[in-house]
Amino acid sequence: MERREFLAAAATVVFVPSAASSNPYLDPDYVRTLTDSLARGRYELGGMPLTARALAHTRQVGALQPATLSRELQEATSDLMYQVSITLYDAGKLAQSERASTMALDLAHHAQDFPGQARAYDALSRVALYRNDPTRAVQYAQRGLRIPDLPASRTSSLHMRFGRALGAITGHSSEARNALEIALDTRGLNPFAKAALGGDVAIGLSQLGEYDQANLLLDKAANAMGQYSPLFQAQYLGRQAQTAIRAGKPGLTAEYMGTLTRALPFISSARVNSRVREILHRTKSWDQISEIRVARERLQEMLTPENPPS
């Protein structure tokens, strides 16, 4: 949806309330517009400024009885809770993110919405891996992949999650590479989905030691994402710096750190902050290199405070 269309839709749901109920969360059009608004805000700003809004959506949807809702509303609220989940994930609120993902899954089950179920399993796998529980992350991705008749965008993302989770378990590198390659070979994705998938696959390849391929994919993703999402762009720039560190390339690391420094003021993300702190920690041993020392000082100055409302 283009920005002008989104603003028109938002104005409509605000000034033309549903005749069915005084509770706007019982209006599917209203819920879908909230979902679009939250996604747009996250892409542009990061999750931290949206924490209070996401938690408010959780409370409102949590007060509903899923079994009593129409299928259309079940699907709409499942989509909203998925966006809530990844917003809270980006804000570092992992317990709340997991709860929102579980709510999204329950609503999608009630609606018999297969893509919605797969999306929720994707979110649960994401959170589990971030919590250093790759076994559970694998299980969630496998459950998602067993769902029939999924669009390519969903199966590719689940293969990516599966591969990255497997890569974090000793002895599964070959299986992880295979899953990541399956994801990368997906056809028919829109430009945004293709760029995001390439960047996410690259993260898994970097962790497997495939630094050159990972850097190539991350470079494409970071450049492509500039027109879609400052958050995603900053994420991939941070991953490029981490990949260069793993590859033992201080000059390249300093270059990526400099670009990441310029990106930081545009977004507020606990995940990006975590990435920055890790980069600062991992480059400490290179502090005698002048370009690294300068890059570290500037990156530290741009690190945003993490004090989102709870």
Backbone bond lengths (Angstrom), bond angles and torsions (degrees), N, CA, C in turn:
res aa  C-N    CA-C-N  psi(-1)  N-CA   C-N-CA  omega(-1)  CA-C   N-CA-C  phi
1 M - - - 1.455 - - 1.524 109.35 -
2 E 1.356 117.34 127.36 1.458 121.68 177.93 1.532 110.27 -70.85
3 R 1.335 115.86 159.68 1.462 120.27 -175.09 1.523 111.53 -58.31
4 R 1.342 117.17 -42.58 1.469 119.51 -178.73 1.528 110.65 -63.63
5 E 1.342 116.09 -40.47 1.465 119.94 178.38 1.518 110.74 -65.51
6 F 1.343 116.52 -39.30 1.460 119.96 178.76 1.523 111.09 -62.74
7 L 1.336 116.92 -46.17 1.465 120.01 -179.47 1.526 111.64 -62.42
8 A 1.327 116.33 -37.29 1.466 119.70 177.22 1.525 110.61 -65.61
9 A 1.343 116.02 -41.21 1.462 119.80 179.19 1.524 110.77 -65.26
10 A 1.343 116.80 -41.50 1.458 120.35 179.49 1.521 111.05 -63.18
11 A 1.330 116.57 -42.75 1.465 119.97 178.52 1.523 111.13 -62.17
12 T 1.326 115.72 -38.38 1.466 119.58 -179.20 1.514 111.56 -63.85
13 V 1.346 117.50 -47.67 1.473 119.14 -176.41 1.522 111.70 -72.33
14 V 1.342 117.46 -22.94 1.459 119.76 177.36 1.527 110.97 -77.60
15 F 1.335 117.47 -44.91 1.457 120.90 -172.61 1.531 113.96 -96.65
16 V 1.332 116.58 -12.08 1.467 119.55 177.56 1.519 108.12 -122.43
17 P 1.332 118.15 79.86 1.463 120.93 -176.91 1.520 111.93 -66.22
18 S 1.341 114.52 153.89 1.457 120.35 177.46 1.521 110.18 -65.43
19 A 1.326 115.46 139.86 1.466 119.98 177.91 1.513 111.78 -77.94
20 A 1.345 116.73 -10.95 1.467 120.30 -173.97 1.519 112.88 -75.36
21 S 1.323 118.27 -30.42 1.463 119.89 -173.64 1.512 110.12 -161.92
22 S 1.343 115.75 155.58 1.460 120.42 174.40 1.523 111.07 -81.04
23 N 1.335 118.22 -11.34 1.461 122.29 178.04 1.534 108.61 -89.96
24 P 1.333 118.24 109.82 1.473 119.18 -176.14 1.527 113.22 -63.29
25 Y 1.336 117.50 -21.16 1.469 119.84 179.26 1.531 112.30 -73.61
26 L 1.324 116.49 -1.96 1.462 120.92 173.04 1.525 111.92 -99.00
27 D 1.329 115.34 7.49 1.461 121.72 179.00 1.540 107.83 -107.39
28 P 1.333 119.11 109.79 1.475 120.73 -177.32 1.527 113.77 -55.74
29 D 1.352 117.83 -38.80 1.459 120.02 179.87 1.528 110.96 -63.95
30 Y 1.324 115.54 -40.39 1.460 120.71 178.23 1.530 110.14 -63.33
31 V 1.311 117.08 -45.80 1.466 121.81 -178.65 1.526 110.68 -64.09
32 R 1.329 117.01 -41.90 1.459 119.79 178.90 1.529 111.23 -63.28
33 T 1.326 117.09 -36.70 1.464 119.95 178.84 1.524 110.91 -70.20
34 L 1.340 117.23 -37.52 1.463 120.48 173.74 1.528 110.41 -59.73
35 T 1.323 116.00 -41.70 1.464 121.22 -179.53 1.522 110.68 -61.44
36 D 1.324 115.99 -46.33 1.456 120.72 179.78 1.524 110.52 -63.52
37 S 1.321 116.79 -40.11 1.459 120.94 -179.92 1.529 111.23 -63.77
38 L 1.335 116.15 -43.47 1.466 119.62 -179.49 1.528 111.00 -65.81
39 A 1.329 116.53 -42.06 1.465 119.92 179.05 1.524 110.77 -62.60
40 R 1.341 116.48 -45.21 1.459 119.96 -179.96 1.527 111.18 -61.58
41 G 1.313 115.95 -41.92 1.457 119.65 179.56 1.518 112.18 -63.18
42 R 1.333 116.47 -40.63 1.467 120.26 179.93 1.528 110.66 -66.51
43 Y 1.330 116.86 -44.86 1.459 119.97 179.58 1.525 110.90 -57.55
44 E 1.328 115.37 -38.68 1.460 119.62 -173.79 1.522 113.00 -85.12
45 L 1.352 117.26 -41.66 1.462 120.93 -169.27 1.513 114.67 -109.91
46 G 1.334 117.89 -24.14 1.454 121.19 -168.21 1.516 110.32 96.42
47 G 1.316 116.68 171.75 1.463 120.95 -172.32 1.511 115.98 -80.72
48 M 1.331 118.51 -27.76 1.455 119.95 -172.55 1.530 114.35 -60.67
49 P 1.348 119.95 -43.14 1.468 118.61 179.54 1.531 113.59 -68.34
50 L 1.337 117.40 -13.35 1.460 121.75 -175.24 1.524 113.00 -105.05
51 T 1.329 117.00 6.84 1.458 120.43 -174.87 1.520 112.47 -59.29
52 A 1.324 117.26 -49.27 1.465 120.36 -177.59 1.527 110.58 -61.62
53 R 1.327 116.79 -41.65 1.461 120.20 179.22 1.524 111.14 -63.98
54 A 1.339 116.69 -42.97 1.461 120.48 -179.95 1.524 111.46 -63.74
55 L 1.321 116.91 -41.91 1.466 120.26 178.86 1.528 111.32 -66.84
56 A 1.328 117.34 -33.73 1.467 120.56 176.46 1.528 110.41 -64.89
57 H 1.328 117.17 -40.57 1.468 120.33 175.99 1.528 110.68 -61.77
58 T 1.324 116.77 -39.79 1.466 120.51 178.88 1.525 110.69 -60.33
59 R 1.322 116.39 -43.85 1.471 119.98 179.57 1.520 111.07 -63.92
60 Q 1.318 117.19 -43.73 1.462 120.70 -177.93 1.535 111.32 -65.13
61 V 1.326 116.56 -46.54 1.465 120.09 -179.35 1.521 110.40 -70.31
62 G 1.338 117.05 -34.74 1.465 120.72 179.05 1.516 112.90 -63.52
63 A 1.326 117.27 -23.17 1.462 120.74 179.53 1.529 112.54 -80.87
64 L 1.327 117.07 -11.01 1.467 121.30 -179.83 1.530 110.73 -83.15
65 Q 1.309 117.01 159.38 1.460 123.52 175.21 1.527 107.77 -104.75
66 P 1.325 118.47 103.24 1.471 120.80 -173.35 1.522 114.37 -52.60
67 A 1.314 117.41 -39.64 1.469 120.68 -175.85 1.524 112.39 -66.99
68 T 1.331 117.20 -21.02 1.464 120.50 -177.34 1.524 112.84 -91.17
69 L 1.325 117.35 -7.59 1.455 121.27 -175.22 1.527 110.96 -85.58
70 S 1.335 115.64 154.74 1.463 119.38 173.44 1.521 109.60 -66.67
71 R 1.316 116.00 158.94 1.465 118.96 179.32 1.527 111.11 -60.87
72 E 1.313 116.79 -38.40 1.460 120.81 179.03 1.526 110.77 -60.75
73 L 1.335 116.03 -42.23 1.459 119.73 -179.48 1.530 111.10 -73.00
74 Q 1.310 117.61 -35.28 1.464 120.48 175.69 1.531 110.44 -59.52
75 E 1.325 116.33 -45.53 1.463 120.20 178.86 1.522 111.25 -64.04
76 A 1.330 116.50 -42.71 1.466 120.51 -177.84 1.528 111.11 -65.31
77 T 1.332 117.40 -43.72 1.460 120.05 -179.17 1.531 111.29 -71.80
78 S 1.330 117.19 -30.40 1.466 119.65 174.28 1.523 110.10 -63.31
79 D 1.333 117.14 -44.23 1.464 121.14 177.12 1.534 111.14 -60.15
80 L 1.321 116.02 -42.29 1.461 119.89 179.61 1.521 110.77 -62.42
81 M 1.347 116.87 -44.84 1.452 119.05 -177.95 1.530 112.05 -68.73
82 Y 1.321 117.19 -28.25 1.464 119.22 173.42 1.529 109.79 -63.88
83 Q 1.329 116.78 -46.64 1.464 119.82 178.41 1.529 111.18 -63.90
84 V 1.328 116.69 -37.50 1.461 120.29 175.01 1.526 110.03 -59.72
85 S 1.335 115.96 -43.57 1.457 120.87 -177.34 1.529 111.71 -60.25
86 I 1.324 117.30 -48.32 1.465 117.52 -176.26 1.530 111.89 -77.05
87 T 1.334 117.16 -21.91 1.460 119.80 172.34 1.521 110.31 -67.54
88 L 1.334 116.13 -47.09 1.464 120.47 179.66 1.530 111.21 -67.89
89 Y 1.319 116.49 -34.04 1.466 120.99 174.68 1.520 110.61 -60.05
90 D 1.316 116.57 -44.83 1.458 120.02 179.52 1.520 111.56 -68.04
91 A 1.337 115.88 -26.57 1.466 120.45 179.08 1.524 112.30 -84.67
92 G 1.332 117.36 -1.02 1.461 120.99 179.43 1.506 114.56 82.15
93 K 1.339 117.89 13.94 1.464 122.69 179.46 1.533 108.53 -97.13
94 L 1.325 116.64 75.89 1.459 120.11 -168.52 1.529 113.16 -70.75
95 A 1.326 118.35 -39.63 1.468 120.02 179.66 1.526 110.22 -63.86
96 Q 1.324 116.95 -44.38 1.465 120.43 178.70 1.521 111.27 -67.37
97 S 1.324 116.45 -35.65 1.461 120.19 177.53 1.519 110.82 -63.67
98 E 1.323 116.76 -43.59 1.466 120.54 179.45 1.532 110.62 -63.40
99 R 1.323 117.00 -40.12 1.465 120.14 178.41 1.528 110.68 -63.21
100 A 1.318 117.12 -42.91 1.468 120.40 178.88 1.524 110.76 -63.63
101 S 1.338 117.78 -39.29 1.467 120.97 177.30 1.520 111.00 -62.79
102 T 1.330 116.74 -40.78 1.459 121.25 179.00 1.524 110.85 -65.11
103 M 1.336 116.52 -39.55 1.462 120.52 175.68 1.518 110.83 -63.68
104 A 1.334 116.68 -41.90 1.472 120.71 178.01 1.519 110.42 -60.71
105 L 1.334 116.81 -41.41 1.463 121.20 -179.92 1.529 110.80 -65.44
106 D 1.319 116.87 -43.70 1.467 120.61 -179.81 1.528 111.04 -62.26
107 L 1.300 116.96 -44.29 1.468 120.95 179.15 1.527 111.06 -64.53
108 A 1.335 116.55 -40.66 1.465 120.37 178.71 1.525 111.33 -66.13
109 H 1.328 117.05 -35.66 1.470 120.45 175.72 1.527 110.81 -63.48
110 H 1.331 116.50 -45.34 1.467 120.58 178.22 1.527 110.97 -59.56
111 A 1.321 116.34 -37.42 1.468 121.03 -177.58 1.528 112.42 -83.66
112 Q 1.337 117.15 -6.41 1.466 121.68 -172.85 1.535 110.12 54.19
113 D 1.309 113.91 40.98 1.467 122.72 -177.96 1.524 108.39 -96.64
114 F 1.326 117.59 97.42 1.457 121.35 -175.42 1.526 113.23 -63.87
115 P 1.344 118.93 -47.99 1.471 117.65 177.29 1.528 112.57 -60.79
116 G 1.336 116.65 -35.49 1.459 119.89 177.67 1.519 111.93 -65.08
117 Q 1.326 117.19 -39.16 1.461 121.00 176.51 1.531 110.66 -63.60
118 A 1.335 115.63 -44.67 1.466 120.04 -179.98 1.525 110.97 -62.08
119 R 1.320 116.42 -40.80 1.466 121.16 179.37 1.533 110.31 -62.33
120 A 1.333 116.52 -40.87 1.466 120.17 179.69 1.525 111.08 -66.79
121 Y 1.337 117.64 -40.81 1.464 120.12 176.82 1.529 110.59 -63.90
122 D 1.321 116.67 -36.80 1.463 121.37 176.02 1.526 110.07 -58.75
123 A 1.335 116.09 -45.97 1.464 120.65 -179.93 1.524 111.27 -64.81
124 L 1.327 117.17 -41.43 1.464 120.86 179.27 1.529 110.86 -64.66
125 S 1.334 117.10 -39.34 1.458 120.88 177.33 1.525 110.46 -63.63
126 R 1.321 116.08 -41.38 1.467 121.92 179.32 1.529 110.97 -58.55
127 V 1.334 116.01 -48.81 1.461 120.44 -178.36 1.525 111.12 -66.02
128 A 1.339 116.99 -42.52 1.465 120.39 -179.31 1.527 111.45 -60.50
129 L 1.331 117.07 -42.69 1.461 119.73 -179.92 1.526 110.75 -66.54
130 Y 1.321 117.12 -38.85 1.461 120.59 178.89 1.526 111.11 -65.13
131 R 1.342 115.87 -26.83 1.464 121.24 176.55 1.528 111.77 -86.21
132 N 1.319 117.29 11.53 1.463 122.79 -179.50 1.524 112.50 61.03
133 D 1.328 115.97 40.06 1.461 121.99 175.37 1.532 107.80 -122.58
134 P 1.354 116.94 70.97 1.464 119.25 -174.45 1.520 113.80 -65.06
135 T 1.325 117.71 -29.25 1.468 119.85 178.83 1.520 110.54 -61.57
136 R 1.312 116.72 -46.63 1.465 120.12 178.21 1.529 110.49 -67.06
137 A 1.326 116.77 -37.21 1.460 120.26 178.14 1.525 110.60 -60.93
138 V 1.337 117.32 -40.91 1.464 121.70 175.84 1.519 110.66 -61.34
139 Q 1.318 116.85 -45.15 1.469 121.26 -177.81 1.523 111.54 -61.48
140 Y 1.322 116.81 -43.48 1.468 119.59 179.05 1.531 110.58 -64.11
141 A 1.327 117.53 -43.46 1.465 120.06 179.09 1.523 110.95 -62.89
142 Q 1.323 117.23 -40.16 1.466 120.66 178.52 1.527 111.40 -63.27
143 R 1.323 116.55 -41.19 1.473 119.39 177.79 1.523 110.56 -61.32
144 G 1.318 115.88 -41.22 1.452 119.18 178.06 1.519 112.15 -63.91
145 L 1.328 116.88 -41.29 1.462 120.70 -178.43 1.521 112.93 -69.69
146 R 1.330 117.65 -18.67 1.470 120.16 177.62 1.523 112.63 -81.05
147 I 1.324 117.04 -9.02 1.466 120.61 -179.43 1.524 109.07 -74.59
148 P 1.323 118.32 132.67 1.479 120.25 -175.93 1.532 113.22 -79.83
149 D 1.331 113.96 160.80 1.470 122.46 168.61 1.525 113.86 56.95
150 L 1.322 116.39 44.20 1.463 120.03 179.10 1.522 110.72 -91.18
151 P 1.326 117.22 147.00 1.474 119.69 174.52 1.520 110.41 -68.88
152 A 1.316 116.19 160.31 1.461 121.73 -177.01 1.532 112.16 -58.56
153 S 1.323 117.24 -35.11 1.460 120.27 -178.84 1.522 111.88 -62.19
154 R 1.326 116.28 -33.62 1.464 120.05 -179.17 1.528 111.51 -79.16
155 T 1.334 117.19 -45.47 1.470 118.91 -179.18 1.527 110.81 -65.48
156 S 1.327 117.12 -37.45 1.472 119.23 179.83 1.524 110.33 -63.84
157 S 1.321 117.34 -42.77 1.459 120.39 179.45 1.524 111.44 -65.35
158 L 1.330 116.75 -39.80 1.467 120.00 179.60 1.526 111.33 -68.38
159 H 1.331 117.82 -38.11 1.467 119.66 174.48 1.528 110.60 -62.69
160 M 1.337 116.25 -38.69 1.460 119.97 177.30 1.526 110.50 -63.14
161 R 1.333 117.40 -46.07 1.473 121.29 178.17 1.527 110.57 -61.10
162 F 1.330 115.93 -43.77 1.456 121.78 179.71 1.529 110.35 -59.92
163 G 1.331 116.72 -46.57 1.454 121.13 -179.41 1.515 112.63 -64.70
164 R 1.324 117.10 -43.47 1.461 119.30 -179.39 1.521 111.76 -67.10
165 A 1.336 116.92 -36.60 1.461 119.86 177.87 1.530 110.85 -68.57
166 L 1.332 117.07 -43.21 1.462 120.50 177.86 1.524 111.15 -61.24
167 G 1.320 116.07 -38.20 1.460 120.49 -179.23 1.514 113.05 -63.50
168 A 1.314 117.31 -19.75 1.461 121.39 178.73 1.527 112.56 -89.25
169 I 1.345 116.86 -0.05 1.466 122.07 179.29 1.519 108.70 -109.93
170 T 1.293 117.11 124.71 1.465 121.96 -177.44 1.533 111.35 -56.37
171 G 1.334 115.27 133.57 1.456 120.60 175.98 1.511 115.22 90.64
172 H 1.328 118.15 4.01 1.468 120.86 -176.47 1.531 112.39 -119.07
173 S 1.332 117.03 22.95 1.461 120.58 -176.43 1.527 112.42 -61.17
174 S 1.326 116.66 -42.51 1.465 120.44 -177.85 1.527 111.17 -64.19
175 E 1.324 116.19 -44.57 1.469 120.29 178.07 1.522 110.57 -64.40
176 A 1.322 115.83 -37.90 1.464 120.05 179.66 1.522 110.58 -63.42
177 R 1.337 117.19 -46.01 1.471 120.38 178.91 1.525 110.86 -60.09
178 N 1.328 115.99 -41.74 1.462 119.90 -179.42 1.524 111.01 -61.05
179 A 1.324 116.67 -45.25 1.467 120.67 -180.00 1.523 111.00 -64.15
180 L 1.325 117.32 -40.52 1.462 121.26 179.18 1.527 111.39 -66.40
181 E 1.323 116.91 -38.05 1.463 120.32 177.52 1.526 111.38 -66.93
182 I 1.337 116.65 -38.59 1.468 120.25 176.42 1.532 109.47 -59.71
183 A 1.332 116.26 -45.03 1.464 120.10 178.54 1.517 111.21 -60.63
184 L 1.332 115.97 -44.85 1.458 121.02 -175.61 1.527 112.45 -67.53
185 D 1.327 116.97 -26.62 1.469 121.32 -178.49 1.531 113.15 -82.65
186 T 1.314 117.64 0.91 1.465 121.23 -178.07 1.528 110.62 -63.40
187 R 1.306 116.01 136.62 1.463 122.12 179.02 1.533 110.27 -111.53
188 G 1.319 115.53 160.76 1.455 120.63 173.77 1.517 115.78 85.97
189 L 1.337 118.12 10.85 1.462 120.55 179.20 1.522 110.43 -82.78
190 N 1.327 116.74 150.08 1.457 119.37 174.39 1.533 109.25 -72.82
191 P 1.341 118.39 164.69 1.476 120.27 -174.42 1.524 113.82 -56.40
192 F 1.339 117.56 -40.24 1.467 120.57 179.58 1.524 110.76 -63.70
193 A 1.345 116.76 -49.26 1.461 120.99 -178.72 1.524 111.15 -63.51
194 K 1.322 116.96 -38.38 1.467 121.10 -180.00 1.525 110.67 -64.85
195 A 1.322 117.01 -44.24 1.460 120.59 179.77 1.528 111.18 -65.11
196 A 1.336 116.07 -44.71 1.469 120.29 -179.79 1.518 111.16 -63.86
197 L 1.332 116.64 -42.37 1.459 120.01 -179.99 1.528 110.56 -64.12
198 G 1.331 117.09 -43.54 1.457 119.96 178.66 1.519 111.84 -59.09
199 G 1.332 116.37 -42.60 1.462 120.08 178.74 1.513 112.05 -65.74
200 D 1.333 116.68 -40.69 1.464 120.36 -178.68 1.525 111.84 -70.38
201 V 1.324 117.13 -37.79 1.471 120.50 174.84 1.530 109.22 -64.03
202 A 1.312 117.16 -40.32 1.461 121.43 -179.69 1.523 111.93 -58.66
203 I 1.326 116.54 -36.54 1.471 119.94 178.56 1.529 109.81 -60.38
204 G 1.338 116.00 -44.00 1.456 119.98 177.83 1.522 112.07 -64.59
205 L 1.332 117.14 -40.93 1.466 120.52 -180.00 1.525 111.16 -65.91
206 S 1.318 117.26 -37.46 1.456 121.08 177.50 1.520 110.78 -61.96
207 Q 1.323 116.16 -42.70 1.459 120.03 179.70 1.524 111.92 -66.86
208 L 1.342 116.65 -22.26 1.462 121.34 177.29 1.527 112.33 -89.75
209 G 1.338 116.51 0.23 1.452 120.28 178.42 1.516 114.86 90.70
210 E 1.340 117.45 6.96 1.472 121.31 179.17 1.529 108.86 -88.38
211 Y 1.331 116.03 69.12 1.456 120.81 -167.99 1.520 114.09 -68.55
212 D 1.314 117.55 -40.79 1.465 119.49 -177.13 1.523 111.62 -65.75
213 Q 1.339 116.97 -47.64 1.456 120.10 179.13 1.521 110.63 -65.14
214 A 1.331 115.67 -40.24 1.464 120.07 179.52 1.519 110.83 -61.18
215 N 1.326 117.12 -44.91 1.458 120.23 -178.19 1.520 111.63 -65.44
216 L 1.338 116.04 -37.96 1.463 119.72 178.32 1.534 110.87 -61.90
217 L 1.328 116.00 -45.62 1.468 120.65 -179.90 1.523 111.25 -67.74
218 L 1.326 116.60 -40.24 1.464 119.82 179.60 1.525 111.17 -65.98
219 D 1.327 116.69 -37.11 1.466 120.50 178.29 1.524 110.56 -62.54
220 K 1.338 116.56 -44.58 1.462 120.93 177.34 1.519 110.99 -62.55
221 A 1.338 116.09 -43.68 1.467 120.28 -177.73 1.527 111.08 -65.50
222 A 1.323 116.62 -45.95 1.461 119.99 -178.09 1.527 111.44 -62.48
223 N 1.329 116.68 -40.37 1.466 120.17 178.79 1.520 111.93 -69.83
224 A 1.334 116.69 -41.76 1.469 120.20 -178.91 1.515 111.88 -68.85
225 M 1.336 117.41 -34.84 1.461 121.08 -173.70 1.518 113.65 -73.50
226 G 1.308 117.61 -14.25 1.460 119.55 -179.08 1.512 113.70 -56.86
227 Q 1.328 116.98 -32.64 1.464 120.02 -178.81 1.522 112.97 -85.00
228 Y 1.341 117.14 -8.41 1.461 120.83 -176.94 1.534 113.40 -112.64
229 S 1.330 116.58 -44.41 1.455 118.76 -169.70 1.523 112.16 -155.22
230 P 1.338 118.03 112.09 1.467 120.00 172.18 1.520 112.64 -58.38
231 L 1.355 116.88 -33.38 1.467 120.27 178.74 1.520 111.12 -62.81
232 F 1.324 116.95 -51.82 1.455 120.29 -178.83 1.527 110.80 -62.41
233 Q 1.318 116.03 -39.68 1.461 119.41 179.98 1.531 110.31 -61.23
234 A 1.328 116.98 -45.10 1.469 120.42 178.84 1.519 111.32 -63.55
235 Q 1.326 116.66 -39.13 1.466 120.06 177.78 1.521 111.20 -58.73
236 Y 1.313 116.28 -47.85 1.463 119.38 -176.16 1.523 111.67 -71.90
237 L 1.332 117.24 -32.36 1.463 119.53 174.86 1.534 110.09 -63.72
238 G 1.330 116.18 -41.76 1.460 119.58 176.76 1.516 111.94 -61.85
239 R 1.331 115.80 -41.16 1.461 119.91 178.39 1.527 111.23 -66.22
240 Q 1.331 117.52 -33.96 1.465 119.80 176.17 1.524 110.35 -62.48
241 A 1.323 116.78 -43.33 1.463 120.21 178.53 1.521 110.35 -62.28
242 Q 1.332 116.84 -42.84 1.465 119.84 179.09 1.528 111.84 -63.75
243 T 1.326 116.39 -39.11 1.466 120.25 179.00 1.523 110.51 -64.91
244 A 1.336 116.76 -41.49 1.466 120.35 178.37 1.529 111.20 -64.77
245 I 1.321 116.60 -35.40 1.472 120.15 176.70 1.524 110.16 -64.23
246 R 1.345 115.83 -47.28 1.468 119.61 179.60 1.522 111.54 -61.16
247 A 1.330 116.30 -34.32 1.464 120.50 -179.63 1.524 112.12 -80.17
248 G 1.335 117.72 -4.16 1.457 121.17 178.77 1.511 113.84 70.83
249 K 1.355 117.45 41.38 1.455 121.87 -177.30 1.537 110.19 -120.57
250 P 1.336 118.01 86.09 1.473 120.11 -175.74 1.526 114.12 -62.44
251 G 1.338 118.05 -37.27 1.457 119.86 -179.87 1.516 112.00 -61.98
252 L 1.329 116.24 -45.67 1.458 121.24 178.27 1.523 110.62 -67.23
253 T 1.320 116.38 -37.78 1.460 121.00 177.99 1.529 110.54 -59.39
254 A 1.315 116.82 -46.57 1.470 120.71 179.84 1.523 111.32 -60.82
255 E 1.326 115.79 -39.45 1.469 120.04 178.58 1.523 111.11 -61.11
256 Y 1.344 116.92 -47.72 1.463 120.41 -179.31 1.527 111.24 -68.11
257 M 1.322 116.54 -35.66 1.468 119.41 177.05 1.527 110.83 -62.12
258 G 1.324 116.38 -38.59 1.460 119.79 178.95 1.521 112.05 -64.43
259 T 1.334 116.29 -42.29 1.463 119.74 178.67 1.522 110.62 -66.97
260 L 1.348 116.65 -41.12 1.465 120.65 177.89 1.523 110.79 -61.52
261 T 1.322 117.15 -39.17 1.470 121.41 178.49 1.524 110.96 -57.18
262 R 1.320 116.82 -41.79 1.470 120.35 -179.88 1.525 111.71 -70.53
263 A 1.337 117.33 -26.12 1.467 120.52 -178.42 1.524 112.68 -81.27
264 L 1.333 117.66 -27.18 1.464 120.98 -171.29 1.533 115.64 -58.73
265 P 1.342 119.85 -39.95 1.466 118.29 -177.33 1.524 114.80 -63.62
266 F 1.325 117.71 -13.20 1.461 120.00 -177.21 1.528 113.16 -86.04
267 I 1.335 117.12 -15.68 1.461 118.49 -174.48 1.529 110.88 -136.52
268 S 1.340 115.05 165.22 1.456 121.64 178.71 1.521 107.35 -137.34
269 S 1.331 115.84 100.43 1.456 121.35 -171.03 1.513 110.68 -140.22
270 A 1.331 116.54 127.74 1.461 120.22 177.38 1.519 110.79 -64.86
271 R 1.334 116.99 -35.05 1.468 119.36 179.36 1.524 111.00 -66.63
272 V 1.320 116.77 -43.06 1.466 119.63 177.90 1.525 109.88 -64.49
273 N 1.325 117.04 -42.18 1.465 120.09 177.46 1.526 111.32 -58.23
274 S 1.339 116.06 -41.92 1.463 120.93 178.54 1.525 110.33 -62.24
275 R 1.331 115.56 -40.72 1.460 120.78 178.54 1.535 109.79 -63.22
276 V 1.319 116.87 -43.08 1.467 121.11 -179.54 1.526 110.37 -63.06
277 R 1.337 117.14 -44.88 1.466 119.93 -179.73 1.531 111.22 -62.32
278 E 1.327 116.53 -38.03 1.459 119.32 178.30 1.529 110.83 -66.50
279 I 1.330 116.05 -41.42 1.471 120.29 178.22 1.535 110.08 -61.28
280 L 1.317 116.77 -44.36 1.465 120.71 178.66 1.525 111.12 -61.91
281 H 1.319 116.11 -40.53 1.465 120.06 179.60 1.523 111.21 -67.19
282 R 1.347 116.02 -44.48 1.460 120.10 -174.72 1.533 112.63 -72.45
283 T 1.330 117.21 -22.23 1.472 120.06 -179.26 1.530 112.74 -95.24
284 K 1.318 116.83 2.32 1.461 120.16 -178.41 1.523 111.94 -59.61
285 S 1.331 115.77 -37.01 1.474 119.66 -178.59 1.526 111.88 -71.71
286 W 1.343 117.50 -13.07 1.469 121.58 177.90 1.527 112.17 -100.43
287 D 1.320 117.44 14.44 1.461 120.88 -172.23 1.524 112.63 -64.76
288 Q 1.335 116.52 -19.00 1.468 118.84 178.89 1.525 111.66 -74.33
289 I 1.335 117.07 -13.49 1.465 121.46 176.47 1.528 107.66 -83.30
290 S 1.310 117.95 120.12 1.466 121.33 -170.01 1.523 112.70 -58.19
291 E 1.343 118.00 -43.57 1.465 119.36 -177.54 1.530 111.67 -66.89
292 I 1.327 116.66 -32.06 1.462 120.35 175.70 1.519 109.98 -70.70
293 R 1.325 116.66 -42.22 1.461 120.41 -179.16 1.523 110.86 -60.47
294 V 1.313 116.61 -45.78 1.471 120.72 178.18 1.518 110.88 -63.64
295 A 1.351 116.74 -43.72 1.465 120.83 -179.87 1.523 110.95 -62.35
296 R 1.334 116.99 -38.67 1.464 120.89 179.75 1.526 110.71 -66.22
297 E 1.318 116.97 -42.45 1.466 120.75 -179.53 1.523 110.77 -62.13
298 R 1.321 116.55 -44.93 1.468 120.12 -177.69 1.521 111.74 -69.95
299 L 1.328 116.00 -37.80 1.465 119.48 178.68 1.522 110.87 -65.51
300 Q 1.328 116.25 -41.76 1.465 120.86 178.35 1.531 110.96 -60.27
301 E 1.324 116.53 -40.38 1.468 120.85 -178.89 1.529 112.13 -63.23
302 M 1.336 116.96 -31.35 1.461 121.41 -175.74 1.533 113.37 -90.66
303 L 1.317 117.93 -4.09 1.464 120.70 -178.80 1.532 109.32 -63.60
304 T 1.326 117.12 122.03 1.455 121.15 -175.76 1.520 111.30 -82.43
305 P 1.339 118.26 144.46 1.469 120.84 179.11 1.508 111.99 -67.27
306 E 1.315 115.98 146.03 1.465 120.44 179.76 1.521 109.00 -105.42
307 N 1.314 115.07 87.49 1.452 119.29 176.52 1.511 111.02 -137.28
308 P 1.374 117.13 52.57 1.455 118.64 177.83 1.515 110.57 -68.37
309 P 1.337 117.62 151.99 1.462 119.79 178.01 1.506 111.19 -64.76
310 S 1.322 116.75 148.01 1.467 121.42 -178.75 1.507 110.45 -102.64
